[in-house]
Structure formats: structure tokens, C-alpha cells
Amino acid sequence: MGRKWRATGADIARDLSAVYWGALRNIYVGNISWSASDEQLRELFAAFGSVSSARVITDRETGRSRGFGFVEMEDGAGEAIAELNGHEMDSRP
């Protein structure tokens, strides 16, 4: 008789990791200008691959950028990180 296979939490986590993290990379982007928009961030990263989303985090009360954001990319994330690390945008590295 064959052995029954039972999935453990580690097996499920490993499989989900391959599905979700293999398809999209969520990139933290720091030290961006106070006037930066989601669209500017999207355009900057789009040169390296397919951008799923780009979001500049804003202050709830003032609506002003908090100086960081997140970009989700389907492909080209590694190249974008390597090329844009230290890149100047609106005179901020």
C-alpha cells in the first residue's frame, strides 16, 4: 500500500511563496521627493519591465508625500533595483 501524503504548514507556505513571490516583486522605494506622484514612480520603473502598481505613500491629513512608496513589478525588478539605486529623481537620490 502507498503512503498517504499530508501537507504541512511549511509545505503550503513554500508553495504559496512560489506562486505569489515568483509572479510579483514588491519594491520599497525610499527618499523620493515630496512632490512625487504615483504616475511618476510608475513611469520610472516601467522602463525596466511590467509595473503592476506604483504607490507613493501620503500623509492622511496633508495629502503630501511621506517620502517613500512601493512598486510591484511582474518582471525586471532585479534590473530596476540595480539601475535605480542612487538614481536622482527631482534632485533627490
Secondary structure, 3 states (H helix, E strand, C coil): CCCCCCCCHHHHHHHHHHHHHHHCEEEEEECCCCCCCHHHHHHHHHCCCCEEEEEEEECCCCCCEEEEEEEEECCCHHHHHHHHCCCCECCEC
